[in-house]
Amino acid sequence: ANISGGGEKGVPEGSRGYYRTAPFDPRFPNTNQTRNCYQNYLDYYRCLKTLGAKGKDTRPCQWYYRVYKSLCPISWVCGWERRGKGPRGKLG
């Protein structure tokens, strides 16, 4: 069963890779998770770029995807990409 808002199509609730809330990250101990959100967003696209350039499987990058989808409001992601501050701007 697909779970709407789960981040990945075809990942059933209860499977090993499914969660609704990002796990604790000791690099970001405070309640404000803005930096955590943005760092995982950047790490996802860096991972795709790095592994893709080497011709390797990019499935490990999905961890960053799930975390940033859990933490980041959609409006932020759209705004970063629209203003060129996301991976399609500075990183791409």
N, C-alpha and C positions, 0 to 999 in steps of 0.2 A: 504494500500500500504506500502510495506517495503521501507525504505529509506536507501540506502547504506551509511555506515559510521555513522549511527545514534546510534549505540551501542546496540540496542536491536531489535531482530526480532519481527515483529508484532506490533510495536509501531508506529502508523501512525503520520505523521506530523500534528500538530495542536491539538493532544491529550494532556491531562493535564500533562503527564510525559515526553513530548518530548521537547528537546531544543538542539541546536547545540553548544552553548557557555555556559560555567559554570557560575553560578551566582556569584556575588561579595561575597567574604568571608572576613570579617573585620580582621580575624587573619592574613591575607596575603595581606596587603594594597599596596605593591609595584608591579611594573609591572613584575618583575621576578616571575613567578609562579611555579618554580621548586619545592619548598617545598610544595606548595598547591597541586600540582600534586601527589607527593609522599605520602603526608599525606592522601589524599582521597583514593589512591591505598591501603595503609595499612588499613585504616578504613573499606573499603569494605570487605577485607578478615577477619578482626577481627569481623565485624558484622556477616558475614556468619558463622564463627566458633562459636561465642557466641550464636546466635539464633538457629543455627543448633543443638548445644549440648543440648539446652533446648527443642528441638522438636517444636520450634515455626516457624511461617511463615517467610521466609527470604526476602519477597518482599520489606520491607523497606530498605534493603541493596542496592537496585537498584539505589537509589539516589546517593550514593557514586560511584557506577559503572559508571553512566552517567557522573558524574563530572570528574572522572579520565580519562575516555575515551575521554572527550572533551579537557582536558588539557595536557595529557601525549602523547608524541610521541610513536608510537608502538615500535620503536627501544629501547627506554628506558625500557619499560615494559619487552620486551624480554631479554634485558641485565640483569635486576634485577633478573629475574627468572633463567637465565642461570648461573649467578654467585652465586646463592643461597642467595641473599639479599632480595628477595621478600618473600611473605607469605609461599611459599612452602619450603623455606630455614629456616630462623630464626623463623617465626611465626607458621609454620605448624608443 
